[in-house]
Amino acid sequence: MKNITIILLIIILPIAAFIFLDRNRATSDIALADNNQPTFMLFTSTMCLDCKRVKSELALIEDDYKDRVNIVKINALEKKGDTKKMVKKYEVTLVPTLIFIDKDNKIINKTEGYMSKEDMIKLLESMLNG
């Protein structure tokens, strides 16, 4: 009986953490387009190691771009409202997925998997200067 309890805890705790700790909400497409700025979307999940690495890389540069680029972080596993629509619209099948969208809402780059801070900067700068 003790073994079953331990196994259930190993399974249930991560699920409970996912449900209660990660409540990122997607911003609607309309809000993204309203300010005539490019958009950087990061689709992640809480249990993904590469997602955590990408989030920490983004955190290092986010302040430099937050006034010039819409930065949207989305928990791709959340199947509610705008999140579900955006996952479907942008055909997100793996996490992390990074999508760079110009101010005219045209996808400039879509990358599935890890991306370094340096590569993010290159794409952000090309969107701002291109």
LUMGU-676958 format. One line per 2 residues: their letters; for each residue y negated, x negated, z negated of N, C-alpha, C. Coordinates in steps of 0.1 Angstrom, whole numbers. Layout:
<dokols>
a> Y X Z Y X Z Y X Z ~ ...
</dokols>
This chain:
<dokols>
mk> 12 -8 0 0 0 0 -13 -9 0 ~ -12 -20 -7 -24 -29 -8 -27 -35 6
ni> -16 -38 13 -18 -44 27 -24 -34 36 ~ -21 -21 35 -27 -11 44 -41 -9 40
ti> -45 -10 28 -59 -8 24 -67 -20 29 ~ -62 -32 28 -69 -44 33 -71 -43 48
il> -60 -39 55 -61 -38 70 -72 -27 73 ~ -72 -16 67 -81 -5 69 -96 -10 67
li> -98 -18 56 -111 -23 53 -115 -33 64 ~ -106 -41 69 -109 -51 79 -114 -43 92
ii> -108 -32 95 -111 -24 106 -124 -16 104 ~ -125 -9 93 -135 0 90 -149 -6 87
lp> -149 -17 80 -162 -24 76 -170 -28 88 ~ -164 -34 98 -173 -37 110 -178 -25 117
ia> -170 -15 118 -174 -2 125 -186 4 117 ~ -184 4 104 -195 10 95 -208 2 96
af> -206 -11 97 -218 -20 98 -225 -17 112 ~ -217 -15 122 -223 -12 135 -230 1 135
if> -224 11 129 -230 24 129 -243 25 120 ~ -243 18 109 -254 20 100 -265 9 101
ld> -262 -3 105 -271 -14 105 -279 -16 119 ~ -273 -12 130 -279 -15 142 -284 -2 149
rn> -296 2 147 -301 15 152 -312 12 162 ~ -311 2 171 -321 0 181 -321 12 190
ra> -333 16 194 -334 28 203 -340 23 216 ~ -336 28 227 -341 25 240 -354 32 242
ts> -363 26 249 -376 32 253 -374 38 266 ~ -380 50 268 -378 57 281 -383 49 293
di> -378 51 304 -383 45 316 -398 48 319 ~ -402 60 315 -416 63 317 -425 54 309
al> -421 52 296 -429 43 288 -429 29 293 ~ -418 25 299 -418 11 304 -428 9 316
ad> -429 19 324 -437 18 336 -452 21 333 ~ -456 27 322 -469 32 320 -480 21 319
nn> -476 9 314 -487 -1 312 -488 -11 323 ~ -481 -9 334 -482 -18 346 -479 -32 343
qp> -469 -35 335 -465 -48 331 -450 -49 335 ~ -446 -62 338 -431 -64 340 -424 -61 327
tf> -411 -59 329 -402 -55 317 -390 -65 317 ~ -387 -69 305 -375 -76 302 -366 -68 293
ml> -354 -64 298 -345 -56 290 -333 -64 286 ~ -330 -63 273 -318 -70 268 -308 -60 262
ft> -297 -59 269 -286 -50 264 -276 -58 256 ~ -274 -54 244 -265 -62 235 -256 -52 227
st> -248 -58 218 -241 -51 208 -241 -60 196 ~ -238 -54 185 -238 -61 172 -227 -71 170
mc> -216 -68 176 -204 -77 174 -202 -87 184 ~ -211 -89 193 -210 -99 204 -217 -112 200
ld> -209 -123 201 -215 -136 197 -225 -141 207 ~ -223 -139 220 -233 -143 230 -245 -135 228
ck> -244 -122 224 -256 -114 222 -265 -120 211 ~ -258 -124 200 -266 -130 189 -273 -143 194
rv> -266 -150 202 -272 -163 207 -284 -160 216 ~ -283 -150 224 -294 -146 233 -306 -141 225
ks> -302 -132 215 -313 -127 207 -321 -138 199 ~ -314 -148 195 -320 -159 188 -329 -167 197
el> -324 -169 209 -332 -176 220 -344 -168 223 ~ -343 -155 225 -354 -146 228 -365 -147 216
al> -360 -147 204 -369 -147 193 -378 -159 193 ~ -374 -170 198 -382 -182 199 -394 -181 209
ie> -392 -172 219 -403 -171 229 -410 -157 229 ~ -404 -148 222 -409 -134 222 -424 -133 220
dd> -429 -140 210 -444 -139 207 -452 -143 218 ~ -448 -153 226 -456 -158 237 -457 -148 249
yk> -448 -138 249 -447 -129 261 -450 -114 257 ~ -450 -111 244 -450 -97 240 -462 -89 245
dr> -474 -96 248 -486 -89 252 -486 -88 267 ~ -478 -96 274 -478 -96 289 -465 -90 296
vn> -455 -88 288 -442 -83 293 -437 -73 283 ~ -432 -61 288 -425 -52 279 -411 -58 276
iv> -409 -60 263 -396 -66 259 -388 -55 252 ~ -377 -51 257 -369 -40 252 -355 -44 249
ki> -351 -43 236 -338 -46 232 -330 -34 230 ~ -318 -33 236 -311 -20 235 -297 -23 231
na> -292 -16 221 -278 -16 217 -270 -8 227 ~ -263 -15 236 -257 -8 248 -245 1 243
le> -240 -1 231 -229 7 227 -233 21 221 ~ -246 22 219 -251 34 213 -252 44 225
kk> -245 55 223 -244 65 235 -252 77 232 ~ -265 75 228 -273 87 226 -286 86 235
gd> -290 97 239 -303 99 246 -306 89 257 ~ -318 82 255 -322 73 265 -313 61 267
tk> -307 57 257 -298 45 257 -286 48 267 ~ -280 59 266 -269 62 275 -274 63 289
km> -285 69 291 -291 70 305 -294 56 311 ~ -300 48 303 -304 34 308 -291 26 310
vk> -281 26 302 -269 19 304 -263 23 318 ~ -263 36 320 -258 41 333 -267 37 345
ky> -280 39 343 -289 36 354 -288 21 359 ~ -288 12 349 -288 -2 352 -274 -8 353
ev> -264 1 353 -250 -3 355 -246 -15 346 ~ -248 -13 333 -245 -23 323 -230 -21 319
tl> -222 -31 322 -208 -30 319 -204 -41 310 ~ -212 -52 308 -209 -63 299 -221 -65 290
vp> -219 -71 279 -230 -75 270 -228 -90 267 ~ -239 -97 266 -253 -93 269 -256 -92 284
tl> -264 -82 287 -270 -81 300 -285 -82 299 ~ -291 -91 307 -305 -93 307 -310 -88 321
if> -320 -80 321 -326 -74 333 -341 -77 333 ~ -345 -83 344 -359 -86 346 -365 -77 357
id> -375 -69 353 -380 -59 362 -395 -61 364 ~ -400 -62 377 -414 -64 379 -422 -52 376
kd> -435 -53 377 -444 -42 374 -443 -30 383 ~ -436 -32 394 -434 -21 404 -420 -15 401
nk> -414 -18 390 -400 -13 386 -389 -18 396 ~ -391 -29 402 -380 -35 410 -373 -46 402
ii> -360 -45 402 -352 -55 395 -353 -68 402 ~ -357 -78 395 -359 -92 400 -346 -100 397
nk> -340 -97 386 -328 -105 382 -320 -97 372 ~ -307 -97 374 -298 -91 364 -287 -101 361
te> -286 -105 348 -276 -115 344 -267 -109 333 ~ -254 -111 335 -245 -107 325 -240 -120 318
gy> -241 -120 305 -236 -132 298 -248 -139 292 ~ -245 -151 286 -255 -159 279 -266 -164 289
ms> -278 -165 284 -289 -171 292 -297 -179 282 ~ -301 -191 285 -308 -200 276 -323 -196 276
ke> -330 -201 266 -344 -198 264 -352 -204 276 ~ -348 -215 281 -354 -221 293 -353 -213 305
dm> -341 -207 307 -339 -199 319 -347 -186 318 ~ -348 -180 306 -356 -168 303 -370 -171 307
ik> -375 -182 302 -389 -186 305 -392 -187 320 ~ -383 -193 327 -385 -195 342 -386 -181 348
ll> -377 -172 344 -377 -158 350 -390 -150 346 ~ -393 -151 333 -405 -144 329 -418 -150 336
es> -419 -163 337 -430 -169 344 -431 -165 358 ~ -419 -165 365 -419 -161 379 -423 -146 381
ml> -419 -137 371 -424 -123 372 -439 -122 370 ~ -444 -130 361 -459 -129 358 -467 -136 369
ng> -462 -146 375 -470 -153 385 -466 -150 400 ~ -456 -142 401 -451 -139 415 -455 -126 420
</dokols>
